[in-house]
């Protein structure tokens, strides 16, 4: 009588093993897909930050070279974009300081502008490279 149940038991164990294997495989595949999505999202955010910082520096340079021809709205808008995407308060502060030094260029010196620009570039570079 036990010989009749042996194939049934083997079939049940095989079925459970197959279901378990599929469940584990599905779980591992889902985790891998989630990680890939997170990495892609982080890369898109990094690229958006980089583009924003470049636009800000371009606007700042145009303001420095052609202050009369460049509208203050351009630099202020670029500075606001940085404030939206920057991860650190230090970088937002550096953008504000550079904007302020450009707006007060009549009283500010070229060295203040250069120092503010270099500070912004250093912080932006650090944020882009470390992802923080």
Helices and strands as residue ranges (DSSP letters): H 2-65, H 72-85, H 89-103, H 110-130
